[in-house]
Amino acid sequence: MLNFDRDRYLAIQSGALGIAGDMRSLVGELLSSGIERVFFMGTGGVQFLTQPAIELAARYSTFPISGQMPAQVVVAPPAGLNERALVVLPSLSGTTKESVELLSYLKSVGARTLSLTGHENTPLAQDADYNFTNFAEDDTSSEMFYLQSLLLVLSILDERGEIGNYNEIVAELQRLPELLADAKAAFEDEAATLAETIKDENYHIFTGAGSTWPAAHYYGMCILEEMQWIRTRPVHASDFFHGTLELVEPGVSVFLLKGEDPYRTLAERVEKFAPRYTDRLRVIDTTKIDLPGISTSVRAMISPVVLASLLERLSAHLEVLREHPLTTRRYYKRVEY
């Protein structure tokens, strides 16, 4: 496999899931102490990675769990941002400017803070009320944040008695590091072929629904736009037919990410429509990935995790074929803005 260290990958994803017991204990303490609402406040793309967990919570629970953009919160905070709120701050670097500024503000209003970071000895890791640090880097962080935000929400659902099989779900999740590494290997040839096919294309529509929509949004904006300088149009599959469909014509690339949650039917509408008008529909479907030991219900929860694992293989080949390292930036963290 191109530029892939299996042992490193397994260690990082096992570490991400290794917080399950401590996360469950912490959530029990927090809810018992009077926490009445949870806000996920990640800056930029990392916030997309928490959206599947937020959506899962909305389907199972009446407990208020939502997402907010840190830069907006400091300007105009949402109602309920007080001592009864827990704010979750995911940040790979632990130094993200907007999140560090937000943390200072949150302390001033008495909200409790939990940071999820990829590096120790950083402001967000050290200064939040609670912290889980698991070393990770860009090519492994998507799965980590998907899984850790899922563990937090599952802990809340279990504490409130809104799911009855928490232990079984977590036991299945613990299988994932090896299974995801195997999935990457199985997808390697397809990723290489796809990268060769699209390496010179300069525009893609990315779409998905339910838990795959954040994956589509993240890959289009944070990988292809930020890391490859390729223009994309991420659009939710339910909105595809309210504007973006008019851009579909021969030669237009449409990436469709299909998962296994109840919203799959929305993706299937796009899959039925697009081939009639473009010869460049690219479908990545998690049902084609073998995940032995993972139940249907858990597969539905982890579709974006699987997609992140597969899409990383596409990225690995693209950066080589395009001679454009994923670490190359013109503006981000290089100029003032």
N, C-alpha and C positions, 0 to 999 in steps of 0.2 A: 504493500500500500504506500502511496506517495506521501512522504512527510508525516507519518503517523506512528506514534509511540504508544503501543497498546498498554503497556504497563503503566505509563503515566496517566493515560486516559482512565484506566480502571481505578487507580488510586484517587484521582480527583472526583469521579462520580461516586465511588464508595464513600469518600469523605463527605460529599454532599448529603448522602442518605444516612450517614452515620450520626447526624444530629437528631434523628427521629425521636429517640427516647428523651433527650434533654428538651427538645422542643415541646413534646407532649407535657412534660412536667411543668415547664414554664407557662404554657398556655393555661393549664389548670390553676396555677398560682395567680396569674393575671386576672382571669375571669372571676376567681373567688375574691380577689381584692377590689373588685368594682369596675373593671374595664367593661364598657358598654358598647364600644364601637372600635373598628379597626380601619385604618387608612394605609394603603400601600402608596408610597411616594418615592418612586424611582425617577431619576433624571434621564431623559432620552430613551434609548432603546431598551434599557433594562426594565423600564416600566411595562413595556409590551410583554415581557416575560412573566409578569405577575398576573396578567389579565385572564389566562385560563383558570387560575385558582379563584380569582374574584368571581368569574362567571359560574364556576362550580358551586361556590357558596350561595350565589343568588338562586340556584336551582334547588338547593337542599335546605336552606336556612333563612330565617327572618332576622338573624343577627346582622347588624349593619356592617358590611365589609365593602369598601369602595376604593377607587384609585384617584389620586390627585397629582397634578404636576407641581413639583417643588417651586419652580419659578413663579407660578401663579399664586401658590399658597402664601408666600411671603408678601405679595402685593394685596391679595384679597382672600383671607383664610375662609375655609368653609365653616359652617355652623358645627358646633360640637367638638371643636379642636381644643380640648381642655384636659383636666386631670383624669377624666373618664375615658380618654382616647389612647389607644396604642397606635403609634405610627411606625410602619415598617420601612426601613431605608435600605434597599439593595444597592450595592455599588461594588463593581469588581475592583476598582482601584482603591476605594476607601477615601479618595481625595476629591471626588467630583465637586466642583465649585458650588453649583446651585444646592447640592445636598448638604454640604458643610454649612452654608449660610442658613439653610432651612433648619438644621439641627440646633443652631444657636437660637433661632426663633422659637422652636418647639419647647426648649427649656424655659423660655420666658413665659410661656402660657401654661406650663405645668403638664404638658402631654408626656406620656411615657414613650420611650423610643427603643426600637429593636433594629439593629443594623445587621445586614447579611453582606459579608465582604469576602474578597478574594485575597486580601493582604492584611497582615498584622501591622501594628505600629503605625497606623494611619488615623487621621482625625475621626472618621466615622466608626472605625473599630474600637477606638479607645474612649471616645466621649459619649457614645450612646449609653443608655441605661443598661441595655442587654446587647450582647453581640455573639454571632456565630461567624467565625472566620474559617474558611476552607480554601486553601490555596488553589487558584485557578487562573487561567489566562484566556485570551479572547476565543481561542478555538474550542474551549471546553466550558465556557461560562454559561452559555444558553441553557444547556441541560441542567446545570447546577441550579440556576435561579428558578427555572420551571419547577424542579423537584422540591426545592426548599420552600417555595411559596405554597406548593401543593401540600407539603407536610404541615405547614402552619394552619392552613384552612381545614385539613382533615382533623387536626388536633382540636380545633374549635368545634367542629361538627361532633366529634366524639365526646368532648366535655359536655356538650349540650344535649347529648342523647339523640342526635339527628341522623346518625348512621349507626348501624349495628355490627359492622364488620371491620372496624378500624384496624385491628391487629392483623387480620387476614390481608387487607390491602397493603399495609406496610411490609408484611412478609413478602408479598409479590414484588413490591417496588425494589426490595433488596436484591432481587435477581437481575435488575436492569443493567448494571454496568457491563457484565459479560455479554448479555443479550444485545445491547446497543453496539458494543464493539464488533460482535458478529454481524450485525446488520450493516455496519459500515463496510466490512469486508465484502459482504454479498452485493453491496451497491457500488463497489469501486469501479467496475468496468462500465457500468451505466453512467456513473458520474463522469468518468473520463471521456466517454463518447459525447455526452451532453455538453461538457465544457468545450470540446473541440467544435461542436456545432454552433455554439452561441458566442464564442470568444470575440467575434468581430461585430456582433449586434450591439446597437447603442440604445435600445429602448425595449422595456418589457412591462407588460401589465401583470401584476401579481394579485391573486385573489384566493380567498378561502372563506370559510364560515365557522362559527363557533370557536372551538379552541385552535383551529388552524388559521384563523384570521390574524391573530397576533404574530404567528410564525411567518405569514406572507408579508405583513407590514414590516416586521423586523428585518427579514432577509432583503426586501426591496430597499428599504431606507438605510439600514445600518451596515449591510454588507455590500450590496452592489453600488449604492450611491456613495456612501462614505468611504468604503475601502477599495472600490474599483472605479469610481467616477462614471458609472453607467446610469443613465436616466431610467427611472421606473415610475410606474403609476400603481401603487398599492390601493386596492378597493375591496371592500367587503362584498362577498358574493351576493348578499341581499340588495346591495346598492348597484351592482354591476349593470342591472337593467334600467337604471335611472340616470343614465348619462354615459358611462364608460363604454357601453356596447356600441355607441356610434363611432368609436375609434377603431373598432375591429374591422380589418380588411386584409386582403392577401399580403403576406409578409410581416404582419404584426405579431409579435411574440406574446403569448398568453401563458403564464405559469399558473396552474391550478393545483392547490394543495388540498388533498382530501384526507379527512380523518374519520373517526369512528364514533363520534358523538351524535346526538339527535339532529344536529344541523347539517349532516352530510347531504341531505336532499337538496339544500341550497347550492352546494357545490355541483351536484349532478345537473342542475339546470344550466349552469355555465358550460359544463362538459357536453351537454346536448346541443347547445347553441353555437359555441365557438367554431367547431370544425366546418360548419356550413359557410363560414366567411373568411377563415384564415387557415393556412397550411402549417401554422406554427403553434399549435396547442401542445404544451408540455404538462403532463399530469404526473404528480408524485403522490402515490396513494399508500397510506400506511397499512391497509389490509393486505398488501402484497409482501409485507415483512413478517418473517417467521419469528414469533416470540413465545417459545414453548414455556408453559407454566404460568402464563399471564392470562387471566380471565377476560371475558368480553367486557365486563364493566370497568376493569382497570385499564384495558387497552383504550377505552373511550377517554379516560382521564389523561393518558400519556401520549396521545397523538402528536402534540407539538414537540414533545421530547424526542420522539422518534424522528420527526421531520428535521429537527435541529441537527441530529446526528448525521442524517443523510446529506443534508445541504452543506454541512461542513466539508464533506468529500468533494462536492462540486466546487466550493470555494478554493480548496487546496489545489485543484487542477487549474482553475481559472487564473489564479495568481501566477502560476508558472507559464501557462500558455500565453498570457497577455503581458508577461514580463512586468507585472505591476504588483509588488508585494502588498499584502493586506495591511501592513503597518504604515504604508505611505499616506501622508496627509499634506494638504496645502495650508489649511486654516485651523483645523481642530487642535486646540492646545498649542498652537504655533503663533497665532496673532491675537491681539486684543479684540474683543467684541462684547 
